[in-house]
């Protein structure tokens, strides 16, 4: 028996970083997915196979190991170990991962993979509710990224366009607009954990200034929620640019990102970093009138591709 689940990546339209300090973020899941396929194996091992690498561990050794460069797989081993333990199952599990979400560039691959693996592994025993999947996926992700706000995990699990706050959870934003975005990759590798740490240090050294930026972000989020409901792309594009200014002020932009944004703004409604920054990706807001021109323009200097909102979130296949 195989248990298959898939979960989408995401983009953050507004509010990254500030969401970690009590603000809200606006984000949506995107039509690029990670699929996890789990099945029991006779040997008492957890086996992970993916394009980024494979690993195989004895169940008894999982909690004792130093994972080295397969550290990103640590949450998957814990998810499998916990499920086997909870159900008193005396077998092992093989998990095969297939991904359309490029890793480590701010598109939420680490959260999406945790969501897909939790659903797929537990589906071997009993399908979990989306709420329970999200809870376990956040616990698993916190093994390697303790500070995560949980935004990526919730949007990957529930899908669609939403506001998210650490204290208020998520609220769906209903819009008639099936947003079109172009993602462009700066090709600068980034570590979300490291950038989040740098921003925390920046905040500690600039307490009042950071507070002012949080207030500005808050205003942007309020206006953006309104503009999304009204489907006002011009206003949204301007708000994205304002949000990018704030991200620049907390020093998570880079020269390469600034260049991509400058180019993207020539043809799109607006552009900004998505995710932690310090590299990773930008998003540009477009519609059918300027999508092709934006891709044509950006593809001369970066890997880029269009994405749309995914409304399904976690799917059991
Ligand atoms: O780079 P990503 O996709 O992991 O996004 C990080 C967003 C942050 O706000 C910086 C962190 C978080 O957990 O919300």
py3Dmol code that shows the C-alpha trace and the ligand (Angstrom):
import py3Dmol

protein = """\
ATOM      1  CA  UNK A   1       0.000   0.000   0.000  1.00  0.00           C
ATOM      2  CA  UNK A   2       1.233   3.477  -0.920  1.00  0.00           C
ATOM      3  CA  UNK A   3       0.105   6.697   0.738  1.00  0.00           C
ATOM      4  CA  UNK A   4       0.559   9.751  -1.488  1.00  0.00           C
ATOM      5  CA  UNK A   5       0.102  13.401  -0.555  1.00  0.00           C
ATOM      6  CA  UNK A   6       1.111  16.642  -2.231  1.00  0.00           C
ATOM      7  CA  UNK A   7       1.493  20.195  -0.932  1.00  0.00           C
ATOM      8  CA  UNK A   8       2.162  23.502  -2.723  1.00  0.00           C
ATOM      9  CA  UNK A   9       4.976  26.030  -2.363  1.00  0.00           C
ATOM     10  CA  UNK A  10       4.130  29.643  -1.617  1.00  0.00           C
ATOM     11  CA  UNK A  11       4.993  33.284  -2.183  1.00  0.00           C
ATOM     12  CA  UNK A  12       4.779  36.023   0.437  1.00  0.00           C
ATOM     13  CA  UNK A  13       3.102  39.080  -1.059  1.00  0.00           C
ATOM     14  CA  UNK A  14       3.555  41.281   2.014  1.00  0.00           C
ATOM     15  CA  UNK A  15       4.959  41.122   5.531  1.00  0.00           C
ATOM     16  CA  UNK A  16       7.894  38.687   5.623  1.00  0.00           C
ATOM     17  CA  UNK A  17      10.169  39.214   8.643  1.00  0.00           C
ATOM     18  CA  UNK A  18       7.719  41.669  10.262  1.00  0.00           C
ATOM     19  CA  UNK A  19       5.370  38.711  10.810  1.00  0.00           C
ATOM     20  CA  UNK A  20       7.907  37.328  13.284  1.00  0.00           C
ATOM     21  CA  UNK A  21       7.451  40.428  15.477  1.00  0.00           C
ATOM     22  CA  UNK A  22       3.682  40.372  15.821  1.00  0.00           C
ATOM     23  CA  UNK A  23       2.704  41.808  12.411  1.00  0.00           C
ATOM     24  CA  UNK A  24       0.690  40.082   9.728  1.00  0.00           C
ATOM     25  CA  UNK A  25       1.737  38.676   6.386  1.00  0.00           C
ATOM     26  CA  UNK A  26      -0.262  38.226   3.183  1.00  0.00           C
ATOM     27  CA  UNK A  27       0.690  35.153   1.263  1.00  0.00           C
ATOM     28  CA  UNK A  28      -0.647  32.586  -1.169  1.00  0.00           C
ATOM     29  CA  UNK A  29       0.164  29.057  -2.154  1.00  0.00           C
ATOM     30  CA  UNK A  30       1.302  28.601  -5.754  1.00  0.00           C
ATOM     31  CA  UNK A  31       0.712  26.065  -8.499  1.00  0.00           C
ATOM     32  CA  UNK A  32       3.998  24.224  -7.909  1.00  0.00           C
ATOM     33  CA  UNK A  33       3.892  21.154  -5.681  1.00  0.00           C
ATOM     34  CA  UNK A  34       5.923  18.633  -3.748  1.00  0.00           C
ATOM     35  CA  UNK A  35       4.657  15.046  -3.786  1.00  0.00           C
ATOM     36  CA  UNK A  36       5.522  12.571  -1.009  1.00  0.00           C
ATOM     37  CA  UNK A  37       4.885   8.862  -1.486  1.00  0.00           C
ATOM     38  CA  UNK A  38       5.243   6.603   1.560  1.00  0.00           C
ATOM     39  CA  UNK A  39       5.115   2.864   1.923  1.00  0.00           C
ATOM     40  CA  UNK A  40       6.021   0.302   4.554  1.00  0.00           C
ATOM     41  CA  UNK A  41       9.253  -1.651   4.143  1.00  0.00           C
ATOM     42  CA  UNK A  42      10.151  -4.827   6.033  1.00  0.00           C
ATOM     43  CA  UNK A  43      13.508  -3.677   7.388  1.00  0.00           C
ATOM     44  CA  UNK A  44      13.254  -1.416  10.442  1.00  0.00           C
ATOM     45  CA  UNK A  45      14.612   1.630   8.667  1.00  0.00           C
ATOM     46  CA  UNK A  46      13.420   4.991   7.472  1.00  0.00           C
ATOM     47  CA  UNK A  47      14.513   5.554   3.887  1.00  0.00           C
ATOM     48  CA  UNK A  48      14.233   8.911   2.141  1.00  0.00           C
ATOM     49  CA  UNK A  49      14.748   9.275  -1.610  1.00  0.00           C
ATOM     50  CA  UNK A  50      14.765  12.648  -3.338  1.00  0.00           C
ATOM     51  CA  UNK A  51      16.488  14.454  -6.190  1.00  0.00           C
ATOM     52  CA  UNK A  52      18.483  16.402  -3.570  1.00  0.00           C
ATOM     53  CA  UNK A  53      19.858  13.224  -2.013  1.00  0.00           C
ATOM     54  CA  UNK A  54      18.893   9.968  -0.369  1.00  0.00           C
ATOM     55  CA  UNK A  55      19.401   8.716   3.171  1.00  0.00           C
ATOM     56  CA  UNK A  56      18.634   5.579   5.114  1.00  0.00           C
ATOM     57  CA  UNK A  57      18.694   5.257   8.901  1.00  0.00           C
ATOM     58  CA  UNK A  58      17.938   2.556  11.475  1.00  0.00           C
ATOM     59  CA  UNK A  59      14.951   3.623  13.511  1.00  0.00           C
ATOM     60  CA  UNK A  60      16.799   3.274  16.850  1.00  0.00           C
ATOM     61  CA  UNK A  61      19.596   5.606  15.725  1.00  0.00           C
ATOM     62  CA  UNK A  62      17.473   8.518  14.454  1.00  0.00           C
ATOM     63  CA  UNK A  63      17.421  10.621  17.626  1.00  0.00           C
ATOM     64  CA  UNK A  64      21.175  10.136  18.226  1.00  0.00           C
ATOM     65  CA  UNK A  65      22.549  11.137  14.860  1.00  0.00           C
ATOM     66  CA  UNK A  66      24.288  14.225  13.670  1.00  0.00           C
ATOM     67  CA  UNK A  67      22.817  14.650  10.187  1.00  0.00           C
ATOM     68  CA  UNK A  68      25.616  16.670   8.577  1.00  0.00           C
ATOM     69  CA  UNK A  69      24.705  17.814   5.067  1.00  0.00           C
ATOM     70  CA  UNK A  70      21.476  15.813   5.046  1.00  0.00           C
ATOM     71  CA  UNK A  71      20.217  17.993   7.917  1.00  0.00           C
ATOM     72  CA  UNK A  72      17.278  19.166   5.810  1.00  0.00           C
ATOM     73  CA  UNK A  73      16.017  15.564   6.017  1.00  0.00           C
ATOM     74  CA  UNK A  74      16.000  15.457   9.799  1.00  0.00           C
ATOM     75  CA  UNK A  75      12.313  16.474  10.120  1.00  0.00           C
ATOM     76  CA  UNK A  76      11.244  13.641   7.787  1.00  0.00           C
ATOM     77  CA  UNK A  77      12.965  11.024   9.946  1.00  0.00           C
ATOM     78  CA  UNK A  78      11.266  12.401  13.031  1.00  0.00           C
ATOM     79  CA  UNK A  79       7.857  12.420  11.325  1.00  0.00           C
ATOM     80  CA  UNK A  80       8.274   8.765  10.333  1.00  0.00           C
ATOM     81  CA  UNK A  81       9.668   7.700  13.702  1.00  0.00           C
ATOM     82  CA  UNK A  82       6.804   9.406  15.555  1.00  0.00           C
ATOM     83  CA  UNK A  83       4.125   7.764  13.369  1.00  0.00           C
ATOM     84  CA  UNK A  84       5.681   4.296  13.734  1.00  0.00           C
ATOM     85  CA  UNK A  85       5.994   4.795  17.473  1.00  0.00           C
ATOM     86  CA  UNK A  86       2.434   6.092  17.946  1.00  0.00           C
ATOM     87  CA  UNK A  87       0.977   3.119  16.103  1.00  0.00           C
ATOM     88  CA  UNK A  88       3.365   0.542  17.607  1.00  0.00           C
ATOM     89  CA  UNK A  89       4.295  -0.569  14.084  1.00  0.00           C
ATOM     90  CA  UNK A  90       7.291  -2.871  13.883  1.00  0.00           C
ATOM     91  CA  UNK A  91       8.295  -2.034  10.279  1.00  0.00           C
ATOM     92  CA  UNK A  92      10.113   0.716   8.456  1.00  0.00           C
ATOM     93  CA  UNK A  93       8.939   3.387   6.003  1.00  0.00           C
ATOM     94  CA  UNK A  94      10.289   4.518   2.657  1.00  0.00           C
ATOM     95  CA  UNK A  95       9.445   8.080   1.601  1.00  0.00           C
ATOM     96  CA  UNK A  96       9.982   9.201  -1.999  1.00  0.00           C
ATOM     97  CA  UNK A  97       9.912  12.952  -2.693  1.00  0.00           C
ATOM     98  CA  UNK A  98       9.281  14.626  -6.052  1.00  0.00           C
ATOM     99  CA  UNK A  99       9.347  18.386  -6.256  1.00  0.00           C
ATOM    100  CA  UNK A 100       8.422  21.162  -8.665  1.00  0.00           C
ATOM    101  CA  UNK A 101       9.358  23.741  -6.005  1.00  0.00           C
ATOM    102  CA  UNK A 102      13.016  24.779  -6.257  1.00  0.00           C
ATOM    103  CA  UNK A 103      14.667  24.457  -2.822  1.00  0.00           C
ATOM    104  CA  UNK A 104      16.199  27.253  -0.746  1.00  0.00           C
ATOM    105  CA  UNK A 105      14.997  30.245  -2.759  1.00  0.00           C
ATOM    106  CA  UNK A 106      12.080  31.508  -0.672  1.00  0.00           C
ATOM    107  CA  UNK A 107       9.265  29.514  -2.274  1.00  0.00           C
ATOM    108  CA  UNK A 108       8.407  27.574   0.860  1.00  0.00           C
ATOM    109  CA  UNK A 109       9.850  24.212  -0.164  1.00  0.00           C
ATOM    110  CA  UNK A 110      10.882  23.268   3.395  1.00  0.00           C
ATOM    111  CA  UNK A 111       7.377  23.807   4.716  1.00  0.00           C
ATOM    112  CA  UNK A 112       5.644  22.200   1.736  1.00  0.00           C
ATOM    113  CA  UNK A 113       7.780  19.083   2.047  1.00  0.00           C
ATOM    114  CA  UNK A 114       7.028  18.793   5.779  1.00  0.00           C
ATOM    115  CA  UNK A 115       3.286  19.117   5.053  1.00  0.00           C
ATOM    116  CA  UNK A 116       3.415  16.485   2.287  1.00  0.00           C
ATOM    117  CA  UNK A 117       5.534  14.083   4.379  1.00  0.00           C
ATOM    118  CA  UNK A 118       3.344  14.395   7.511  1.00  0.00           C
ATOM    119  CA  UNK A 119       0.206  13.716   5.453  1.00  0.00           C
ATOM    120  CA  UNK A 120       1.715  10.904   3.417  1.00  0.00           C
ATOM    121  CA  UNK A 121       3.434   9.062   6.307  1.00  0.00           C
ATOM    122  CA  UNK A 122       0.444   9.306   8.644  1.00  0.00           C
ATOM    123  CA  UNK A 123      -1.867   8.373   5.779  1.00  0.00           C
ATOM    124  CA  UNK A 124      -0.327   4.884   5.983  1.00  0.00           C
ATOM    125  CA  UNK A 125      -2.170   4.538   9.324  1.00  0.00           C
ATOM    126  CA  UNK A 126      -4.990   7.104   9.379  1.00  0.00           C
ATOM    127  CA  UNK A 127      -5.489  10.289   7.351  1.00  0.00           C
ATOM    128  CA  UNK A 128      -4.991  13.360   9.542  1.00  0.00           C
ATOM    129  CA  UNK A 129      -7.115  16.520   9.384  1.00  0.00           C
ATOM    130  CA  UNK A 130      -5.497  19.561   7.746  1.00  0.00           C
ATOM    131  CA  UNK A 131      -5.302  21.266  11.145  1.00  0.00           C
ATOM    132  CA  UNK A 132      -3.395  18.296  12.616  1.00  0.00           C
ATOM    133  CA  UNK A 133      -1.119  18.068   9.552  1.00  0.00           C
ATOM    134  CA  UNK A 134      -0.229  21.769   9.883  1.00  0.00           C
ATOM    135  CA  UNK A 135       0.469  21.391  13.619  1.00  0.00           C
ATOM    136  CA  UNK A 136       2.770  18.401  13.118  1.00  0.00           C
ATOM    137  CA  UNK A 137       4.476  19.933  10.077  1.00  0.00           C
ATOM    138  CA  UNK A 138       5.359  23.066  12.085  1.00  0.00           C
ATOM    139  CA  UNK A 139       6.700  20.902  14.930  1.00  0.00           C
ATOM    140  CA  UNK A 140       8.828  18.993  12.427  1.00  0.00           C
ATOM    141  CA  UNK A 141      10.123  22.132  10.706  1.00  0.00           C
ATOM    142  CA  UNK A 142      11.051  23.665  14.071  1.00  0.00           C
ATOM    143  CA  UNK A 143      13.617  20.867  14.475  1.00  0.00           C
ATOM    144  CA  UNK A 144      15.761  22.725  11.942  1.00  0.00           C
ATOM    145  CA  UNK A 145      14.272  26.255  11.969  1.00  0.00           C
ATOM    146  CA  UNK A 146      13.067  27.013  15.483  1.00  0.00           C
ATOM    147  CA  UNK A 147      11.911  30.581  14.774  1.00  0.00           C
ATOM    148  CA  UNK A 148       9.531  29.847  11.882  1.00  0.00           C
ATOM    149  CA  UNK A 149       6.332  31.921  12.064  1.00  0.00           C
ATOM    150  CA  UNK A 150       4.359  28.985  10.656  1.00  0.00           C
ATOM    151  CA  UNK A 151       3.016  31.149   7.799  1.00  0.00           C
ATOM    152  CA  UNK A 152       4.444  28.929   5.055  1.00  0.00           C
ATOM    153  CA  UNK A 153       3.107  25.756   6.656  1.00  0.00           C
ATOM    154  CA  UNK A 154      -0.439  27.084   7.040  1.00  0.00           C
ATOM    155  CA  UNK A 155      -0.651  28.385   3.489  1.00  0.00           C
ATOM    156  CA  UNK A 156       0.787  25.152   2.090  1.00  0.00           C
ATOM    157  CA  UNK A 157      -1.727  23.081   4.075  1.00  0.00           C
ATOM    158  CA  UNK A 158      -4.877  25.139   3.531  1.00  0.00           C
ATOM    159  CA  UNK A 159      -4.030  26.750   0.169  1.00  0.00           C
ATOM    160  CA  UNK A 160      -5.327  30.007  -1.331  1.00  0.00           C
ATOM    161  CA  UNK A 161      -4.672  33.627  -0.467  1.00  0.00           C
ATOM    162  CA  UNK A 162      -4.589  34.558   3.218  1.00  0.00           C
ATOM    163  CA  UNK A 163      -3.465  36.895   5.952  1.00  0.00           C
ATOM    164  CA  UNK A 164      -1.444  35.197   8.661  1.00  0.00           C
ATOM    165  CA  UNK A 165      -0.334  36.348  12.087  1.00  0.00           C
ATOM    166  CA  UNK A 166       1.436  34.325  14.758  1.00  0.00           C
ATOM    167  CA  UNK A 167      -1.252  35.289  17.264  1.00  0.00           C
ATOM    168  CA  UNK A 168      -4.353  35.351  15.029  1.00  0.00           C
ATOM    169  CA  UNK A 169      -3.688  32.378  12.753  1.00  0.00           C
ATOM    170  CA  UNK A 170      -4.845  32.608   9.134  1.00  0.00           C
ATOM    171  CA  UNK A 171      -7.826  34.238   7.448  1.00  0.00           C
ATOM    172  CA  UNK A 172      -8.749  33.612   3.850  1.00  0.00           C
ATOM    173  CA  UNK A 173      -8.876  36.672   1.584  1.00  0.00           C
ATOM    174  CA  UNK A 174     -11.562  36.279  -1.023  1.00  0.00           C
ATOM    175  CA  UNK A 175     -10.834  37.923  -4.329  1.00  0.00           C
ATOM    176  CA  UNK A 176     -12.116  37.454  -7.855  1.00  0.00           C
ATOM    177  CA  UNK A 177      -8.618  37.994  -9.103  1.00  0.00           C
ATOM    178  CA  UNK A 178      -6.636  34.900  -9.918  1.00  0.00           C
ATOM    179  CA  UNK A 179      -3.355  36.775  -9.332  1.00  0.00           C
ATOM    180  CA  UNK A 180      -0.602  36.316 -11.904  1.00  0.00           C
ATOM    181  CA  UNK A 181       2.937  36.634 -10.639  1.00  0.00           C
ATOM    182  CA  UNK A 182       6.342  36.187 -12.214  1.00  0.00           C
ATOM    183  CA  UNK A 183       9.017  34.665  -9.984  1.00  0.00           C
ATOM    184  CA  UNK A 184      12.656  35.492 -10.791  1.00  0.00           C
ATOM    185  CA  UNK A 185      15.518  33.735  -9.038  1.00  0.00           C
ATOM    186  CA  UNK A 186      18.545  35.823  -8.027  1.00  0.00           C
ATOM    187  CA  UNK A 187      20.587  32.567  -7.984  1.00  0.00           C
ATOM    188  CA  UNK A 188      22.085  33.758  -4.695  1.00  0.00           C
ATOM    189  CA  UNK A 189      21.721  30.945  -2.177  1.00  0.00           C
ATOM    190  CA  UNK A 190      20.270  32.112   1.112  1.00  0.00           C
ATOM    191  CA  UNK A 191      19.618  30.622   4.515  1.00  0.00           C
ATOM    192  CA  UNK A 192      16.309  31.758   5.991  1.00  0.00           C
ATOM    193  CA  UNK A 193      17.592  31.003   9.489  1.00  0.00           C
ATOM    194  CA  UNK A 194      20.707  33.140   8.995  1.00  0.00           C
ATOM    195  CA  UNK A 195      18.792  36.099   7.483  1.00  0.00           C
ATOM    196  CA  UNK A 196      16.208  35.945  10.278  1.00  0.00           C
ATOM    197  CA  UNK A 197      19.084  36.042  12.788  1.00  0.00           C
ATOM    198  CA  UNK A 198      20.627  39.082  11.024  1.00  0.00           C
ATOM    199  CA  UNK A 199      17.301  40.924  11.093  1.00  0.00           C
ATOM    200  CA  UNK A 200      16.921  40.166  14.806  1.00  0.00           C
ATOM    201  CA  UNK A 201      20.370  41.684  15.463  1.00  0.00           C
ATOM    202  CA  UNK A 202      19.452  44.710  13.336  1.00  0.00           C
ATOM    203  CA  UNK A 203      16.245  45.144  15.370  1.00  0.00           C
ATOM    204  CA  UNK A 204      18.110  44.900  18.688  1.00  0.00           C
ATOM    205  CA  UNK A 205      20.425  47.697  17.573  1.00  0.00           C
ATOM    206  CA  UNK A 206      17.646  49.893  16.108  1.00  0.00           C
ATOM    207  CA  UNK A 207      14.664  49.356  18.392  1.00  0.00           C
ATOM    208  CA  UNK A 208      12.686  52.537  17.679  1.00  0.00           C
ATOM    209  CA  UNK A 209      13.447  52.573  13.974  1.00  0.00           C
ATOM    210  CA  UNK A 210      12.364  48.941  13.657  1.00  0.00           C
ATOM    211  CA  UNK A 211       9.129  49.737  15.512  1.00  0.00           C
ATOM    212  CA  UNK A 212       8.375  52.490  13.007  1.00  0.00           C
ATOM    213  CA  UNK A 213       8.969  50.082  10.142  1.00  0.00           C
ATOM    214  CA  UNK A 214       6.592  47.569  11.774  1.00  0.00           C
ATOM    215  CA  UNK A 215       3.895  50.266  11.882  1.00  0.00           C
ATOM    216  CA  UNK A 216       4.480  51.106   8.208  1.00  0.00           C
ATOM    217  CA  UNK A 217       4.256  47.408   7.329  1.00  0.00           C
ATOM    218  CA  UNK A 218       1.024  47.185   9.255  1.00  0.00           C
ATOM    219  CA  UNK A 219      -0.471  50.032   7.187  1.00  0.00           C
ATOM    220  CA  UNK A 220       0.711  48.365   3.971  1.00  0.00           C
ATOM    221  CA  UNK A 221      -0.999  45.105   4.990  1.00  0.00           C
ATOM    222  CA  UNK A 222      -4.290  46.896   5.723  1.00  0.00           C
ATOM    223  CA  UNK A 223      -4.255  48.720   2.391  1.00  0.00           C
ATOM    224  CA  UNK A 224      -3.178  45.594   0.527  1.00  0.00           C
ATOM    225  CA  UNK A 225      -6.039  43.512   1.980  1.00  0.00           C
ATOM    226  CA  UNK A 226      -8.440  46.181   0.755  1.00  0.00           C
ATOM    227  CA  UNK A 227      -6.798  46.419  -2.698  1.00  0.00           C
ATOM    228  CA  UNK A 228      -6.845  42.644  -3.093  1.00  0.00           C
ATOM    229  CA  UNK A 229     -10.572  42.556  -2.402  1.00  0.00           C
ATOM    230  CA  UNK A 230     -11.102  45.408  -4.890  1.00  0.00           C
ATOM    231  CA  UNK A 231      -8.795  43.767  -7.389  1.00  0.00           C
ATOM    232  CA  UNK A 232      -6.792  46.986  -7.797  1.00  0.00           C
ATOM    233  CA  UNK A 233      -3.510  45.849  -9.368  1.00  0.00           C
ATOM    234  CA  UNK A 234      -2.055  49.351  -9.675  1.00  0.00           C
ATOM    235  CA  UNK A 235      -2.495  49.963  -5.952  1.00  0.00           C
ATOM    236  CA  UNK A 236      -1.149  46.498  -5.101  1.00  0.00           C
ATOM    237  CA  UNK A 237       1.944  47.023  -7.252  1.00  0.00           C
ATOM    238  CA  UNK A 238       2.700  50.319  -5.496  1.00  0.00           C
ATOM    239  CA  UNK A 239       2.248  48.661  -2.108  1.00  0.00           C
ATOM    240  CA  UNK A 240       4.663  45.899  -3.124  1.00  0.00           C
ATOM    241  CA  UNK A 241       7.234  48.558  -3.960  1.00  0.00           C
ATOM    242  CA  UNK A 242       6.648  50.239  -0.577  1.00  0.00           C
ATOM    243  CA  UNK A 243       7.104  46.870   1.118  1.00  0.00           C
ATOM    244  CA  UNK A 244      10.349  46.355  -0.796  1.00  0.00           C
ATOM    245  CA  UNK A 245      11.594  49.710   0.557  1.00  0.00           C
ATOM    246  CA  UNK A 246      11.036  48.406   4.095  1.00  0.00           C
ATOM    247  CA  UNK A 247      12.870  45.183   3.272  1.00  0.00           C
ATOM    248  CA  UNK A 248      15.744  47.243   1.935  1.00  0.00           C
ATOM    249  CA  UNK A 249      15.820  49.234   5.152  1.00  0.00           C
ATOM    250  CA  UNK A 250      16.180  46.066   7.228  1.00  0.00           C
ATOM    251  CA  UNK A 251      18.985  45.103   4.842  1.00  0.00           C
ATOM    252  CA  UNK A 252      17.680  41.886   3.361  1.00  0.00           C
ATOM    253  CA  UNK A 253      17.933  43.081  -0.235  1.00  0.00           C
ATOM    254  CA  UNK A 254      21.090  42.559  -2.308  1.00  0.00           C
ATOM    255  CA  UNK A 255      22.544  44.215  -5.418  1.00  0.00           C
ATOM    256  CA  UNK A 256      21.344  41.342  -7.586  1.00  0.00           C
ATOM    257  CA  UNK A 257      17.834  41.565  -6.129  1.00  0.00           C
ATOM    258  CA  UNK A 258      17.778  45.349  -6.603  1.00  0.00           C
ATOM    259  CA  UNK A 259      18.727  44.828 -10.240  1.00  0.00           C
ATOM    260  CA  UNK A 260      15.988  42.242 -10.795  1.00  0.00           C
ATOM    261  CA  UNK A 261      13.442  44.515  -9.151  1.00  0.00           C
ATOM    262  CA  UNK A 262      14.458  47.484 -11.263  1.00  0.00           C
ATOM    263  CA  UNK A 263      13.999  45.419 -14.439  1.00  0.00           C
ATOM    264  CA  UNK A 264      10.752  43.819 -13.253  1.00  0.00           C
ATOM    265  CA  UNK A 265       9.197  47.205 -12.501  1.00  0.00           C
ATOM    266  CA  UNK A 266       9.697  48.307 -16.120  1.00  0.00           C
ATOM    267  CA  UNK A 267       6.881  46.025 -17.268  1.00  0.00           C
ATOM    268  CA  UNK A 268       4.960  44.842 -14.182  1.00  0.00           C
ATOM    269  CA  UNK A 269       2.687  46.537 -11.615  1.00  0.00           C
ATOM    270  CA  UNK A 270       5.284  46.150  -8.871  1.00  0.00           C
ATOM    271  CA  UNK A 271       7.994  43.830  -7.581  1.00  0.00           C
ATOM    272  CA  UNK A 272       9.556  42.801  -4.299  1.00  0.00           C
ATOM    273  CA  UNK A 273      11.481  40.075  -2.532  1.00  0.00           C
ATOM    274  CA  UNK A 274       9.454  37.039  -1.540  1.00  0.00           C
ATOM    275  CA  UNK A 275      10.593  35.179   1.581  1.00  0.00           C
ATOM    276  CA  UNK A 276      13.614  35.907   3.705  1.00  0.00           C
ATOM    277  CA  UNK A 277      15.705  37.729   1.063  1.00  0.00           C
ATOM    278  CA  UNK A 278      19.495  37.978   1.205  1.00  0.00           C
ATOM    279  CA  UNK A 279      19.239  36.191  -2.150  1.00  0.00           C
ATOM    280  CA  UNK A 280      16.396  33.915  -3.177  1.00  0.00           C
ATOM    281  CA  UNK A 281      13.573  35.186  -5.359  1.00  0.00           C
ATOM    282  CA  UNK A 282      11.592  38.259  -6.276  1.00  0.00           C
ATOM    283  CA  UNK A 283       7.969  38.318  -7.390  1.00  0.00           C
ATOM    284  CA  UNK A 284       6.435  40.744  -9.886  1.00  0.00           C
ATOM    285  CA  UNK A 285       2.721  41.361 -10.095  1.00  0.00           C
ATOM    286  CA  UNK A 286       1.375  41.082 -13.647  1.00  0.00           C
ATOM    287  CA  UNK A 287      -1.791  40.289 -15.591  1.00  0.00           C
ATOM    288  CA  UNK A 288      -2.333  39.020 -19.135  1.00  0.00           C
ATOM    289  CA  UNK A 289      -1.393  42.451 -20.533  1.00  0.00           C
ATOM    290  CA  UNK A 290       2.190  42.426 -19.239  1.00  0.00           C
ATOM    291  CA  UNK A 291       3.018  38.837 -18.238  1.00  0.00           C
ATOM    292  CA  UNK A 292       4.846  37.908 -21.460  1.00  0.00           C
ATOM    293  CA  UNK A 293       6.772  41.205 -21.563  1.00  0.00           C
ATOM    294  CA  UNK A 294       7.876  40.751 -17.938  1.00  0.00           C
ATOM    295  CA  UNK A 295       9.077  37.184 -18.518  1.00  0.00           C
ATOM    296  CA  UNK A 296      10.873  38.248 -21.730  1.00  0.00           C
ATOM    297  CA  UNK A 297      12.574  41.090 -19.930  1.00  0.00           C
ATOM    298  CA  UNK A 298      13.622  39.120 -16.839  1.00  0.00           C
ATOM    299  CA  UNK A 299      14.734  35.979 -18.622  1.00  0.00           C
ATOM    300  CA  UNK A 300      17.721  37.880 -20.041  1.00  0.00           C
ATOM    301  CA  UNK A 301      19.139  38.242 -16.537  1.00  0.00           C
ATOM    302  CA  UNK A 302      17.565  35.485 -14.398  1.00  0.00           C
ATOM    303  CA  UNK A 303      15.728  32.201 -14.280  1.00  0.00           C
ATOM    304  CA  UNK A 304      12.086  33.174 -14.184  1.00  0.00           C
ATOM    305  CA  UNK A 305       8.659  31.587 -14.449  1.00  0.00           C
ATOM    306  CA  UNK A 306       4.999  32.601 -14.025  1.00  0.00           C
ATOM    307  CA  UNK A 307       2.926  31.263 -11.112  1.00  0.00           C
ATOM    308  CA  UNK A 308      -0.717  31.457 -10.107  1.00  0.00           C
ATOM    309  CA  UNK A 309      -2.546  31.012  -6.816  1.00  0.00           C
ATOM    310  CA  UNK A 310      -3.209  27.400  -5.793  1.00  0.00           C
ATOM    311  CA  UNK A 311      -6.587  27.081  -4.052  1.00  0.00           C
ATOM    312  CA  UNK A 312      -6.286  23.503  -2.859  1.00  0.00           C
ATOM    313  CA  UNK A 313      -3.393  23.275  -0.429  1.00  0.00           C
ATOM    314  CA  UNK A 314      -2.693  19.770   0.837  1.00  0.00           C
ATOM    315  CA  UNK A 315      -4.080  17.013  -1.368  1.00  0.00           C
ATOM    316  CA  UNK A 316      -4.278  13.296  -0.675  1.00  0.00           C
ATOM    317  CA  UNK A 317      -3.747  11.608  -4.006  1.00  0.00           C
TER     318      UNK A 317
END
"""
ligand_1 = """\
14
LIG
O 12.459 32.333 2.876
P 11.252 31.645 3.338
O 10.383 31.160 2.280
O 11.549 30.579 4.330
O 10.319 32.750 4.103
C 10.672 33.243 5.333
C 9.685 34.242 5.840
C 10.132 34.843 7.168
O 9.116 35.794 7.534
C 11.442 35.567 7.018
C 10.268 33.787 8.260
C 8.961 33.175 8.721
O 9.020 32.070 9.276
O 7.884 33.802 8.568
"""
view = py3Dmol.view(width=600, height=400)
view.addModel(protein, "pdb")
view.setStyle({"model": 0}, {"cartoon": {"style": "trace"}})
view.addModel(ligand_1, "xyz")
view.setStyle({"model": 1}, {"stick": {}})
view.zoomTo()
view.show()
